[in-house]
Amino acid sequence: MKTCSVCGATFDETVAPDSVFLEAGAWLSEEVWQDAGQLCPQCLENRARLAMMYAHDINQG
């Protein structure tokens, strides 16, 4: 069990992603913000949704 660095919730990092937003959040965590393994699934999903809406510099391909 780990503690989320954003919200403070405890989470199990070994649980497999079960949504596309969780997968996207995990990717962003690794590739963009370099904080992989530090955020809970809910914060990863929220980050992905917010990045999709507001992080246009990341979304341009």
PDB file of N, H, CA, C and O in Angstrom:
ATOM      1  N   MET A   1       0.840  -1.186   0.000  1.00  0.00           N
ATOM      2  CA  MET A   1       0.000   0.000   0.000  1.00  0.00           C
ATOM      3  C   MET A   1       0.885   1.250   0.000  1.00  0.00           C
ATOM      4  O   MET A   1       1.911   1.306   0.677  1.00  0.00           O
ATOM      5  N   LYS A   2       0.469   2.224  -0.759  1.00  0.00           N
ATOM      6  H   LYS A   2      -0.365   2.178  -1.310  1.00  0.00           H
ATOM      7  CA  LYS A   2       1.167   3.508  -0.845  1.00  0.00           C
ATOM      8  C   LYS A   2       0.197   4.624  -0.514  1.00  0.00           C
ATOM      9  O   LYS A   2      -1.017   4.424  -0.481  1.00  0.00           O
ATOM     10  N   THR A   3       0.751   5.804  -0.269  1.00  0.00           N
ATOM     11  H   THR A   3       1.737   5.966  -0.296  1.00  0.00           H
ATOM     12  CA  THR A   3      -0.060   6.990  -0.017  1.00  0.00           C
ATOM     13  C   THR A   3       0.071   7.932  -1.205  1.00  0.00           C
ATOM     14  O   THR A   3       1.179   8.229  -1.652  1.00  0.00           O
ATOM     15  N   CYS A   4      -1.052   8.395  -1.709  1.00  0.00           N
ATOM     16  H   CYS A   4      -1.952   8.153  -1.347  1.00  0.00           H
ATOM     17  CA  CYS A   4      -1.076   9.301  -2.856  1.00  0.00           C
ATOM     18  C   CYS A   4      -0.444  10.636  -2.473  1.00  0.00           C
ATOM     19  O   CYS A   4      -0.745  11.197  -1.420  1.00  0.00           O
ATOM     20  N   SER A   5       0.427  11.132  -3.335  1.00  0.00           N
ATOM     21  H   SER A   5       0.671  10.676  -4.191  1.00  0.00           H
ATOM     22  CA  SER A   5       1.101  12.402  -3.058  1.00  0.00           C
ATOM     23  C   SER A   5       0.207  13.612  -3.318  1.00  0.00           C
ATOM     24  O   SER A   5       0.565  14.730  -2.949  1.00  0.00           O
ATOM     25  N   VAL A   6      -0.950  13.406  -3.947  1.00  0.00           N
ATOM     26  H   VAL A   6      -1.242  12.498  -4.247  1.00  0.00           H
ATOM     27  CA  VAL A   6      -1.868  14.514  -4.209  1.00  0.00           C
ATOM     28  C   VAL A   6      -2.955  14.590  -3.147  1.00  0.00           C
ATOM     29  O   VAL A   6      -3.121  15.622  -2.496  1.00  0.00           O
ATOM     30  N   CYS A   7      -3.703  13.489  -2.968  1.00  0.00           N
ATOM     31  H   CYS A   7      -3.569  12.651  -3.496  1.00  0.00           H
ATOM     32  CA  CYS A   7      -4.867  13.528  -2.068  1.00  0.00           C
ATOM     33  C   CYS A   7      -4.637  12.859  -0.723  1.00  0.00           C
ATOM     34  O   CYS A   7      -5.430  13.049   0.200  1.00  0.00           O
ATOM     35  N   GLY A   8      -3.573  12.082  -0.591  1.00  0.00           N
ATOM     36  H   GLY A   8      -2.929  11.927  -1.340  1.00  0.00           H
ATOM     37  CA  GLY A   8      -3.269  11.427   0.678  1.00  0.00           C
ATOM     38  C   GLY A   8      -3.961  10.096   0.899  1.00  0.00           C
ATOM     39  O   GLY A   8      -3.798   9.493   1.960  1.00  0.00           O
ATOM     40  N   ALA A   9      -4.731   9.620  -0.073  1.00  0.00           N
ATOM     41  H   ALA A   9      -4.864  10.110  -0.935  1.00  0.00           H
ATOM     42  CA  ALA A   9      -5.416   8.332   0.059  1.00  0.00           C
ATOM     43  C   ALA A   9      -4.411   7.190  -0.054  1.00  0.00           C
ATOM     44  O   ALA A   9      -3.389   7.321  -0.727  1.00  0.00           O
ATOM     45  N   THR A  10      -4.701   6.080   0.601  1.00  0.00           N
ATOM     46  H   THR A  10      -5.531   5.973   1.148  1.00  0.00           H
ATOM     47  CA  THR A  10      -3.861   4.898   0.442  1.00  0.00           C
ATOM     48  C   THR A  10      -4.387   4.090  -0.737  1.00  0.00           C
ATOM     49  O   THR A  10      -5.595   4.021  -0.961  1.00  0.00           O
ATOM     50  N   PHE A  11      -3.474   3.480  -1.488  1.00  0.00           N
ATOM     51  H   PHE A  11      -2.492   3.537  -1.306  1.00  0.00           H
ATOM     52  CA  PHE A  11      -3.857   2.713  -2.668  1.00  0.00           C
ATOM     53  C   PHE A  11      -2.874   1.587  -2.908  1.00  0.00           C
ATOM     54  O   PHE A  11      -1.732   1.630  -2.450  1.00  0.00           O
ATOM     55  N   ASP A  12      -3.334   0.579  -3.634  1.00  0.00           N
ATOM     56  H   ASP A  12      -4.262   0.545  -4.006  1.00  0.00           H
ATOM     57  CA  ASP A  12      -2.517  -0.572  -4.007  1.00  0.00           C
ATOM     58  C   ASP A  12      -2.024  -0.352  -5.429  1.00  0.00           C
ATOM     59  O   ASP A  12      -2.814  -0.361  -6.373  1.00  0.00           O
ATOM     60  N   GLU A  13      -0.734  -0.156  -5.581  1.00  0.00           N
ATOM     61  H   GLU A  13      -0.092  -0.148  -4.814  1.00  0.00           H
ATOM     62  CA  GLU A  13      -0.181   0.159  -6.898  1.00  0.00           C
ATOM     63  C   GLU A  13      -0.125  -1.044  -7.836  1.00  0.00           C
ATOM     64  O   GLU A  13       0.178  -0.884  -9.018  1.00  0.00           O
ATOM     65  N   THR A  14      -0.411  -2.240  -7.334  1.00  0.00           N
ATOM     66  H   THR A  14      -0.657  -2.370  -6.374  1.00  0.00           H
ATOM     67  CA  THR A  14      -0.333  -3.428  -8.179  1.00  0.00           C
ATOM     68  C   THR A  14      -1.636  -3.722  -8.913  1.00  0.00           C
ATOM     69  O   THR A  14      -1.681  -4.641  -9.731  1.00  0.00           O
ATOM     70  N   VAL A  15      -2.699  -2.964  -8.642  1.00  0.00           N
ATOM     71  H   VAL A  15      -2.663  -2.218  -7.978  1.00  0.00           H
ATOM     72  CA  VAL A  15      -3.983  -3.178  -9.311  1.00  0.00           C
ATOM     73  C   VAL A  15      -3.875  -2.730 -10.768  1.00  0.00           C
ATOM     74  O   VAL A  15      -3.379  -1.642 -11.062  1.00  0.00           O
ATOM     75  N   ALA A  16      -4.346  -3.586 -11.672  1.00  0.00           N
ATOM     76  H   ALA A  16      -4.749  -4.469 -11.433  1.00  0.00           H
ATOM     77  CA  ALA A  16      -4.268  -3.287 -13.108  1.00  0.00           C
ATOM     78  C   ALA A  16      -5.247  -2.175 -13.487  1.00  0.00           C
ATOM     79  O   ALA A  16      -6.340  -2.095 -12.928  1.00  0.00           O
ATOM     80  N   PRO A  17      -4.859  -1.316 -14.436  1.00  0.00           N
ATOM     81  CA  PRO A  17      -5.757  -0.246 -14.896  1.00  0.00           C
ATOM     82  C   PRO A  17      -7.043  -0.825 -15.482  1.00  0.00           C
ATOM     83  O   PRO A  17      -7.008  -1.797 -16.237  1.00  0.00           O
ATOM     84  N   ASP A  18      -8.182  -0.216 -15.128  1.00  0.00           N
ATOM     85  H   ASP A  18      -8.210   0.574 -14.515  1.00  0.00           H
ATOM     86  CA  ASP A  18      -9.454  -0.717 -15.636  1.00  0.00           C
ATOM     87  C   ASP A  18     -10.236   0.340 -16.411  1.00  0.00           C
ATOM     88  O   ASP A  18     -11.425   0.166 -16.681  1.00  0.00           O
ATOM     89  N   SER A  19      -9.568   1.435 -16.769  1.00  0.00           N
ATOM     90  H   SER A  19      -8.603   1.576 -16.550  1.00  0.00           H
ATOM     91  CA  SER A  19     -10.218   2.455 -17.589  1.00  0.00           C
ATOM     92  C   SER A  19      -9.172   3.131 -18.469  1.00  0.00           C
ATOM     93  O   SER A  19      -7.981   3.137 -18.156  1.00  0.00           O
ATOM     94  N   VAL A  20      -9.640   3.692 -19.561  1.00  0.00           N
ATOM     95  H   VAL A  20     -10.608   3.687 -19.815  1.00  0.00           H
ATOM     96  CA  VAL A  20      -8.707   4.380 -20.458  1.00  0.00           C
ATOM     97  C   VAL A  20      -8.132   5.628 -19.796  1.00  0.00           C
ATOM     98  O   VAL A  20      -6.995   6.008 -20.075  1.00  0.00           O
ATOM     99  N   PHE A  21      -8.909   6.268 -18.921  1.00  0.00           N
ATOM    100  H   PHE A  21      -9.833   5.959 -18.694  1.00  0.00           H
ATOM    101  CA  PHE A  21      -8.395   7.449 -18.237  1.00  0.00           C
ATOM    102  C   PHE A  21      -7.293   7.078 -17.253  1.00  0.00           C
ATOM    103  O   PHE A  21      -6.333   7.830 -17.082  1.00  0.00           O
ATOM    104  N   LEU A  22      -7.425   5.931 -16.609  1.00  0.00           N
ATOM    105  H   LEU A  22      -8.205   5.320 -16.747  1.00  0.00           H
ATOM    106  CA  LEU A  22      -6.381   5.472 -15.698  1.00  0.00           C
ATOM    107  C   LEU A  22      -5.108   5.150 -16.470  1.00  0.00           C
ATOM    108  O   LEU A  22      -4.010   5.478 -16.021  1.00  0.00           O
ATOM    109  N   GLU A  23      -5.247   4.514 -17.621  1.00  0.00           N
ATOM    110  H   GLU A  23      -6.140   4.248 -17.986  1.00  0.00           H
ATOM    111  CA  GLU A  23      -4.084   4.229 -18.465  1.00  0.00           C
ATOM    112  C   GLU A  23      -3.426   5.520 -18.941  1.00  0.00           C
ATOM    113  O   GLU A  23      -2.201   5.638 -18.923  1.00  0.00           O
ATOM    114  N   ALA A  24      -4.234   6.481 -19.364  1.00  0.00           N
ATOM    115  H   ALA A  24      -5.229   6.385 -19.379  1.00  0.00           H
ATOM    116  CA  ALA A  24      -3.693   7.765 -19.823  1.00  0.00           C
ATOM    117  C   ALA A  24      -3.015   8.510 -18.680  1.00  0.00           C
ATOM    118  O   ALA A  24      -1.952   9.103 -18.867  1.00  0.00           O
ATOM    119  N   GLY A  25      -3.622   8.481 -17.505  1.00  0.00           N
ATOM    120  H   GLY A  25      -4.485   7.999 -17.353  1.00  0.00           H
ATOM    121  CA  GLY A  25      -3.023   9.129 -16.338  1.00  0.00           C
ATOM    122  C   GLY A  25      -1.698   8.505 -15.961  1.00  0.00           C
ATOM    123  O   GLY A  25      -0.758   9.206 -15.585  1.00  0.00           O
ATOM    124  N   ALA A  26      -1.621   7.182 -16.061  1.00  0.00           N
ATOM    125  H   ALA A  26      -2.385   6.613 -16.366  1.00  0.00           H
ATOM    126  CA  ALA A  26      -0.364   6.492 -15.766  1.00  0.00           C
ATOM    127  C   ALA A  26       0.712   6.886 -16.776  1.00  0.00           C
ATOM    128  O   ALA A  26       1.870   7.085 -16.410  1.00  0.00           O
ATOM    129  N   TRP A  27       0.325   6.996 -18.045  1.00  0.00           N
ATOM    130  H   TRP A  27      -0.616   6.834 -18.342  1.00  0.00           H
ATOM    131  CA  TRP A  27       1.282   7.421 -19.067  1.00  0.00           C
ATOM    132  C   TRP A  27       1.776   8.839 -18.794  1.00  0.00           C
ATOM    133  O   TRP A  27       2.977   9.104 -18.844  1.00  0.00           O
ATOM    134  N   LEU A  28       0.846   9.749 -18.504  1.00  0.00           N
ATOM    135  H   LEU A  28      -0.130   9.534 -18.463  1.00  0.00           H
ATOM    136  CA  LEU A  28       1.224  11.130 -18.196  1.00  0.00           C
ATOM    137  C   LEU A  28       2.146  11.183 -16.984  1.00  0.00           C
ATOM    138  O   LEU A  28       3.101  11.959 -16.949  1.00  0.00           O
ATOM    139  N   SER A  29       1.853  10.357 -16.002  1.00  0.00           N
ATOM    140  H   SER A  29       1.077   9.726 -16.030  1.00  0.00           H
ATOM    141  CA  SER A  29       2.654  10.318 -14.787  1.00  0.00           C
ATOM    142  C   SER A  29       4.095   9.909 -15.086  1.00  0.00           C
ATOM    143  O   SER A  29       5.038  10.440 -14.498  1.00  0.00           O
ATOM    144  N   GLU A  30       4.251   8.957 -16.008  1.00  0.00           N
ATOM    145  H   GLU A  30       3.486   8.526 -16.485  1.00  0.00           H
ATOM    146  CA  GLU A  30       5.590   8.501 -16.380  1.00  0.00           C
ATOM    147  C   GLU A  30       6.303   9.471 -17.307  1.00  0.00           C
ATOM    148  O   GLU A  30       7.446   9.855 -17.060  1.00  0.00           O
ATOM    149  N   GLU A  31       5.628   9.858 -18.363  1.00  0.00           N
ATOM    150  H   GLU A  31       4.700   9.545 -18.564  1.00  0.00           H
ATOM    151  CA  GLU A  31       6.273  10.591 -19.449  1.00  0.00           C
ATOM    152  C   GLU A  31       6.325  12.106 -19.279  1.00  0.00           C
ATOM    153  O   GLU A  31       7.250  12.747 -19.778  1.00  0.00           O
ATOM    154  N   VAL A  32       5.357  12.685 -18.592  1.00  0.00           N
ATOM    155  H   VAL A  32       4.606  12.165 -18.186  1.00  0.00           H
ATOM    156  CA  VAL A  32       5.276  14.141 -18.526  1.00  0.00           C
ATOM    157  C   VAL A  32       5.695  14.669 -17.159  1.00  0.00           C
ATOM    158  O   VAL A  32       6.556  15.545 -17.066  1.00  0.00           O
ATOM    159  N   TRP A  33       5.091  14.140 -16.103  1.00  0.00           N
ATOM    160  H   TRP A  33       4.392  13.429 -16.178  1.00  0.00           H
ATOM    161  CA  TRP A  33       5.343  14.702 -14.773  1.00  0.00           C
ATOM    162  C   TRP A  33       6.358  13.921 -13.935  1.00  0.00           C
ATOM    163  O   TRP A  33       6.707  14.358 -12.839  1.00  0.00           O
ATOM    164  N   GLN A  34       6.832  12.790 -14.421  1.00  0.00           N
ATOM    165  H   GLN A  34       6.548  12.435 -15.312  1.00  0.00           H
ATOM    166  CA  GLN A  34       7.834  11.967 -13.744  1.00  0.00           C
ATOM    167  C   GLN A  34       7.494  11.687 -12.270  1.00  0.00           C
ATOM    168  O   GLN A  34       8.363  11.784 -11.404  1.00  0.00           O
ATOM    169  N   ASP A  35       6.245  11.347 -11.992  1.00  0.00           N
ATOM    170  H   ASP A  35       5.539  11.268 -12.695  1.00  0.00           H
ATOM    171  CA  ASP A  35       5.858  10.977 -10.625  1.00  0.00           C
ATOM    172  C   ASP A  35       5.122   9.635 -10.610  1.00  0.00           C
ATOM    173  O   ASP A  35       4.189   9.433  -9.833  1.00  0.00           O
ATOM    174  N   ALA A  36       5.558   8.728 -11.479  1.00  0.00           N
ATOM    175  H   ALA A  36       6.317   8.893 -12.110  1.00  0.00           H
ATOM    176  CA  ALA A  36       4.925   7.411 -11.588  1.00  0.00           C
ATOM    177  C   ALA A  36       4.964   6.684 -10.252  1.00  0.00           C
ATOM    178  O   ALA A  36       5.973   6.693  -9.546  1.00  0.00           O
ATOM    179  N   GLY A  37       3.841   6.054  -9.924  1.00  0.00           N
ATOM    180  H   GLY A  37       3.022   6.046 -10.498  1.00  0.00           H
ATOM    181  CA  GLY A  37       3.739   5.286  -8.694  1.00  0.00           C
ATOM    182  C   GLY A  37       3.399   6.097  -7.469  1.00  0.00           C
ATOM    183  O   GLY A  37       3.281   5.537  -6.379  1.00  0.00           O
ATOM    184  N   GLN A  38       3.237   7.395  -7.610  1.00  0.00           N
ATOM    185  H   GLN A  38       3.333   7.850  -8.495  1.00  0.00           H
ATOM    186  CA  GLN A  38       2.975   8.251  -6.458  1.00  0.00           C
ATOM    187  C   GLN A  38       1.528   8.705  -6.352  1.00  0.00           C
ATOM    188  O   GLN A  38       1.133   9.248  -5.320  1.00  0.00           O
ATOM    189  N   LEU A  39       0.719   8.496  -7.403  1.00  0.00           N
ATOM    190  H   LEU A  39       1.040   8.055  -8.242  1.00  0.00           H
ATOM    191  CA  LEU A  39      -0.674   8.948  -7.400  1.00  0.00           C
ATOM    192  C   LEU A  39      -1.633   7.768  -7.372  1.00  0.00           C
ATOM    193  O   LEU A  39      -1.376   6.726  -7.975  1.00  0.00           O
ATOM    194  N   CYS A  40      -2.744   7.948  -6.661  1.00  0.00           N
ATOM    195  H   CYS A  40      -2.953   8.794  -6.172  1.00  0.00           H
ATOM    196  CA  CYS A  40      -3.778   6.917  -6.586  1.00  0.00           C
ATOM    197  C   CYS A  40      -4.541   6.862  -7.914  1.00  0.00           C
ATOM    198  O   CYS A  40      -4.458   7.796  -8.711  1.00  0.00           O
ATOM    199  N   PRO A  41      -5.276   5.786  -8.156  1.00  0.00           N
ATOM    200  CA  PRO A  41      -6.031   5.675  -9.412  1.00  0.00           C
ATOM    201  C   PRO A  41      -6.985   6.845  -9.658  1.00  0.00           C
ATOM    202  O   PRO A  41      -7.105   7.306 -10.793  1.00  0.00           O
ATOM    203  N   GLN A  42      -7.657   7.328  -8.632  1.00  0.00           N
ATOM    204  H   GLN A  42      -7.559   6.953  -7.710  1.00  0.00           H
ATOM    205  CA  GLN A  42      -8.599   8.438  -8.814  1.00  0.00           C
ATOM    206  C   GLN A  42      -7.871   9.700  -9.281  1.00  0.00           C
ATOM    207  O   GLN A  42      -8.351  10.390 -10.179  1.00  0.00           O
ATOM    208  N   CYS A  43      -6.730  10.004  -8.686  1.00  0.00           N
ATOM    209  H   CYS A  43      -6.340   9.443  -7.956  1.00  0.00           H
ATOM    210  CA  CYS A  43      -5.968  11.190  -9.091  1.00  0.00           C
ATOM    211  C   CYS A  43      -5.381  11.020 -10.488  1.00  0.00           C
ATOM    212  O   CYS A  43      -5.297  11.988 -11.244  1.00  0.00           O
ATOM    213  N   LEU A  44      -4.974   9.798 -10.840  1.00  0.00           N
ATOM    214  H   LEU A  44      -5.043   9.012 -10.226  1.00  0.00           H
ATOM    215  CA  LEU A  44      -4.484   9.554 -12.200  1.00  0.00           C
ATOM    216  C   LEU A  44      -5.588   9.786 -13.226  1.00  0.00           C
ATOM    217  O   LEU A  44      -5.359  10.403 -14.266  1.00  0.00           O
ATOM    218  N   GLU A  45      -6.796   9.283 -12.926  1.00  0.00           N
ATOM    219  H   GLU A  45      -6.982   8.781 -12.081  1.00  0.00           H
ATOM    220  CA  GLU A  45      -7.919   9.497 -13.839  1.00  0.00           C
ATOM    221  C   GLU A  45      -8.258  10.976 -13.960  1.00  0.00           C
ATOM    222  O   GLU A  45      -8.500  11.477 -15.058  1.00  0.00           O
ATOM    223  N   ASN A  46      -8.274  11.670 -12.832  1.00  0.00           N
ATOM    224  H   ASN A  46      -8.078  11.263 -11.940  1.00  0.00           H
ATOM    225  CA  ASN A  46      -8.576  13.104 -12.858  1.00  0.00           C
ATOM    226  C   ASN A  46      -7.530  13.865 -13.661  1.00  0.00           C
ATOM    227  O   ASN A  46      -7.866  14.768 -14.427  1.00  0.00           O
ATOM    228  N   ARG A  47      -6.272  13.506 -13.487  1.00  0.00           N
ATOM    229  H   ARG A  47      -5.998  12.772 -12.864  1.00  0.00           H
ATOM    230  CA  ARG A  47      -5.192  14.162 -14.227  1.00  0.00           C
ATOM    231  C   ARG A  47      -5.381  13.962 -15.725  1.00  0.00           C
ATOM    232  O   ARG A  47      -5.207  14.900 -16.503  1.00  0.00           O
ATOM    233  N   ALA A  48      -5.734  12.751 -16.133  1.00  0.00           N
ATOM    234  H   ALA A  48      -5.875  11.989 -15.501  1.00  0.00           H
ATOM    235  CA  ALA A  48      -5.927  12.473 -17.558  1.00  0.00           C
ATOM    236  C   ALA A  48      -7.083  13.289 -18.121  1.00  0.00           C
ATOM    237  O   ALA A  48      -6.975  13.848 -19.212  1.00  0.00           O
ATOM    238  N   ARG A  49      -8.181  13.359 -17.388  1.00  0.00           N
ATOM    239  H   ARG A  49      -8.268  12.905 -16.501  1.00  0.00           H
ATOM    240  CA  ARG A  49      -9.334  14.138 -17.861  1.00  0.00           C
ATOM    241  C   ARG A  49      -8.980  15.619 -17.979  1.00  0.00           C
ATOM    242  O   ARG A  49      -9.322  16.270 -18.967  1.00  0.00           O
ATOM    243  N   LEU A  50      -8.299  16.140 -16.975  1.00  0.00           N
ATOM    244  H   LEU A  50      -8.021  15.611 -16.173  1.00  0.00           H
ATOM    245  CA  LEU A  50      -7.919  17.553 -17.003  1.00  0.00           C
ATOM    246  C   LEU A  50      -6.912  17.836 -18.114  1.00  0.00           C
ATOM    247  O   LEU A  50      -6.999  18.863 -18.787  1.00  0.00           O
ATOM    248  N   ALA A  51      -5.961  16.930 -18.306  1.00  0.00           N
ATOM    249  H   ALA A  51      -5.890  16.096 -17.759  1.00  0.00           H
ATOM    250  CA  ALA A  51      -4.976  17.114 -19.374  1.00  0.00           C
ATOM    251  C   ALA A  51      -5.649  17.084 -20.739  1.00  0.00           C
ATOM    252  O   ALA A  51      -5.280  17.838 -21.639  1.00  0.00           O
ATOM    253  N   MET A  52      -6.645  16.203 -20.889  1.00  0.00           N
ATOM    254  H   MET A  52      -6.945  15.590 -20.158  1.00  0.00           H
ATOM    255  CA  MET A  52      -7.366  16.125 -22.154  1.00  0.00           C
ATOM    256  C   MET A  52      -8.062  17.452 -22.454  1.00  0.00           C
ATOM    257  O   MET A  52      -8.128  17.874 -23.609  1.00  0.00           O
ATOM    258  N   MET A  53      -8.578  18.105 -21.421  1.00  0.00           N
ATOM    259  H   MET A  53      -8.525  17.763 -20.483  1.00  0.00           H
ATOM    260  CA  MET A  53      -9.317  19.353 -21.626  1.00  0.00           C
ATOM    261  C   MET A  53      -8.422  20.586 -21.696  1.00  0.00           C
ATOM    262  O   MET A  53      -8.704  21.514 -22.454  1.00  0.00           O
ATOM    263  N   TYR A  54      -7.341  20.603 -20.906  1.00  0.00           N
ATOM    264  H   TYR A  54      -7.112  19.850 -20.290  1.00  0.00           H
ATOM    265  CA  TYR A  54      -6.601  21.855 -20.737  1.00  0.00           C
ATOM    266  C   TYR A  54      -5.130  21.827 -21.141  1.00  0.00           C
ATOM    267  O   TYR A  54      -4.550  22.891 -21.354  1.00  0.00           O
ATOM    268  N   ALA A  55      -4.513  20.675 -21.253  1.00  0.00           N
ATOM    269  H   ALA A  55      -4.985  19.810 -21.079  1.00  0.00           H
ATOM    270  CA  ALA A  55      -3.079  20.617 -21.556  1.00  0.00           C
ATOM    271  C   ALA A  55      -2.870  20.482 -23.062  1.00  0.00           C
ATOM    272  O   ALA A  55      -2.419  19.443 -23.545  1.00  0.00           O
ATOM    273  N   HIS A  56      -3.197  21.523 -23.783  1.00  0.00           N
ATOM    274  H   HIS A  56      -3.564  22.366 -23.391  1.00  0.00           H
ATOM    275  CA  HIS A  56      -3.146  21.472 -25.242  1.00  0.00           C
ATOM    276  C   HIS A  56      -1.727  21.281 -25.773  1.00  0.00           C
ATOM    277  O   HIS A  56      -1.548  20.726 -26.857  1.00  0.00           O
ATOM    278  N   ASP A  57      -0.735  21.724 -25.040  1.00  0.00           N
ATOM    279  H   ASP A  57      -0.881  22.175 -24.159  1.00  0.00           H
ATOM    280  CA  ASP A  57       0.642  21.529 -25.482  1.00  0.00           C
ATOM    281  C   ASP A  57       1.022  20.049 -25.463  1.00  0.00           C
ATOM    282  O   ASP A  57       1.868  19.624 -26.250  1.00  0.00           O
ATOM    283  N   ILE A  58       0.416  19.264 -24.585  1.00  0.00           N
ATOM    284  H   ILE A  58      -0.272  19.609 -23.946  1.00  0.00           H
ATOM    285  CA  ILE A  58       0.683  17.827 -24.518  1.00  0.00           C
ATOM    286  C   ILE A  58      -0.143  17.090 -25.566  1.00  0.00           C
ATOM    287  O   ILE A  58       0.311  16.087 -26.116  1.00  0.00           O
ATOM    288  N   ASN A  59      -1.338  17.570 -25.845  1.00  0.00           N
ATOM    289  H   ASN A  59      -1.707  18.385 -25.399  1.00  0.00           H
ATOM    290  CA  ASN A  59      -2.264  16.899 -26.752  1.00  0.00           C
ATOM    291  C   ASN A  59      -1.915  17.069 -28.221  1.00  0.00           C
ATOM    292  O   ASN A  59      -2.420  16.321 -29.058  1.00  0.00           O
ATOM    293  N   GLN A  60      -1.071  18.025 -28.555  1.00  0.00           N
ATOM    294  H   GLN A  60      -0.661  18.633 -27.875  1.00  0.00           H
ATOM    295  CA  GLN A  60      -0.711  18.229 -29.956  1.00  0.00           C
ATOM    296  C   GLN A  60       0.288  17.162 -30.372  1.00  0.00           C
ATOM    297  O   GLN A  60       1.269  16.919 -29.669  1.00  0.00           O
ATOM    298  N   GLY A  61       0.052  16.547 -31.466  1.00  0.00           N
ATOM    299  H   GLY A  61      -0.745  16.744 -32.037  1.00  0.00           H
ATOM    300  CA  GLY A  61       0.923  15.462 -31.873  1.00  0.00           C
ATOM    301  C   GLY A  61       1.556  15.734 -33.149  1.00  0.00           C
ATOM    302  O   GLY A  61       2.329  14.914 -33.643  1.00  0.00           O
TER     303      GLY A  61
END
